[in-house]
């Protein structure tokens, strides 16, 4: 994997992390039951309330694993991962998850940071950082 691929993978991973963090914050709101990081972690793993966003950390993990292992073997592999990220925004060639899209739009209404993180992700996906 070239240094350019590694840098682009890191940039996409960071944008997705900020996006996920903002979605999580919007979903939790001011609920004091989720003040502990451990409570948040276990909620993300097991509570149905958070299941709609599980694809984001799964994609982050795959991007980071490929980057760290240097295994972007196929020429279009990074492009395929970027298409998966675009699908979260209802853009690109892949069919969007309608539940995710609806919850994402609701989160934008509740939490301005979701809108900012969405904009940042769009910039990274467009190659404008």
TAWO-V383602 format. One record per pair of residues at least 4 apart in sequence whose ideal C-beta (glycine too) atoms are under 7 Angstrom apart, sorted by sequence separation. I is the first residue (numbers start at 1). J is the second residue. D is the distance in Angstrom with one decimal. If there is no record, write none. Layout:
[[I/J/D] [I/J/D]]
This chain:
[[1/5/4.6] [3/7/6.2] [4/8/6.3] [5/9/6.1] [6/10/6.3] [7/11/6.3] [8/12/6.4] [9/13/6.2] [10/14/6.3] [11/15/6.5] [12/16/6.2] [13/17/6.3] [14/18/6.6] [15/19/6.3] [16/20/6.2] [17/21/6.2] [18/22/6.3] [19/23/6.5] [20/24/6.2] [21/25/6.4] [22/26/6.4] [23/27/6.3] [24/28/6.2] [35/39/6.9] [36/40/6.9] [37/41/6.3] [38/42/6.3] [39/43/6.1] [40/44/6.3] [41/45/6.5] [42/46/5.9] [43/47/4.5] [54/58/6.2] [55/59/6.1] [56/60/6.5] [57/61/6.2] [58/62/6.7] [59/63/6.3] [60/64/6.2] [61/65/6.1] [62/66/6.4] [63/67/6.2] [64/68/6.0] [65/69/6.0] [73/77/6.7] [76/80/5.8] [77/81/6.7] [78/82/6.4] [79/83/6.5] [80/84/6.8] [81/85/6.8] [82/86/6.4] [83/87/6.7] [96/100/7.0] [97/101/6.6] [98/102/6.3] [99/103/6.3] [100/104/5.9] [101/105/6.4] [102/106/6.4] [103/107/6.2] [104/108/6.7] [105/109/6.9] [106/110/6.6] [107/111/5.8] [112/116/6.5] [113/117/6.0] [114/118/6.1] [115/119/6.4] [116/120/6.4] [117/121/6.3] [118/122/6.4] [119/123/6.5] [120/124/6.5] [121/125/6.2] [122/126/6.2] [1/6/5.8] [34/39/5.2] [66/71/5.1] [72/77/5.0] [86/91/4.5] [87/92/5.8] [96/101/5.2] [123/128/4.8] [124/129/5.8] [28/34/4.6] [33/39/6.7] [34/40/5.3] [44/50/5.1] [66/72/5.4] [72/78/5.6] [86/92/3.1] [90/96/4.3] [108/114/4.8] [123/129/5.8] [43/50/5.8] [87/94/4.0] [107/114/4.5] [108/115/4.9] [34/43/6.2] [83/92/5.0] [87/96/5.2] [83/93/5.8] [84/94/6.6] [108/118/6.7] [83/94/5.4] [90/101/5.0] [88/100/6.3] [63/81/5.6] [62/81/6.8] [27/49/7.0] [59/81/6.8] [27/50/6.4] [59/84/5.4] [59/85/6.4] [89/118/6.7] [23/53/5.3] [56/88/6.6] [89/121/6.9] [20/53/6.6] [89/122/6.5] [20/56/4.3] [85/121/6.7] [19/56/6.5] [20/57/5.9] [86/125/5.7] [16/56/6.0] [20/60/6.9] [85/125/6.0] [55/97/7.0] [16/59/6.3] [17/60/6.0] [82/125/5.9] [16/60/4.9] [55/100/6.9] [13/60/5.5] [52/99/5.2] [52/100/5.5] [13/63/4.8] [12/63/6.0] [13/64/5.5] [52/103/4.9] [9/63/5.3] [9/66/6.6] [10/67/6.3] [9/67/4.0] [6/67/5.5] [5/72/5.1] [1/70/4.5] [9/78/6.6] [16/85/6.2] [8/78/6.5] [12/82/6.6] [1/72/4.5] [5/78/6.0] [12/85/6.4] [27/107/6.7] [23/104/7.0] [26/107/3.8] [23/107/5.4] [26/110/5.0] [26/111/3.6] [25/111/6.0] [25/113/6.4] [26/114/5.1] [22/111/6.4] [22/113/4.3] [23/114/6.1] [22/114/4.4] [22/117/4.0] [19/117/4.4] [18/117/4.6] [19/118/6.6] [18/120/6.2] [19/121/5.0] [15/120/5.3] [16/121/6.7] [15/121/4.5] [15/124/4.2] [12/124/5.6] [11/124/5.4] [11/129/6.2]]
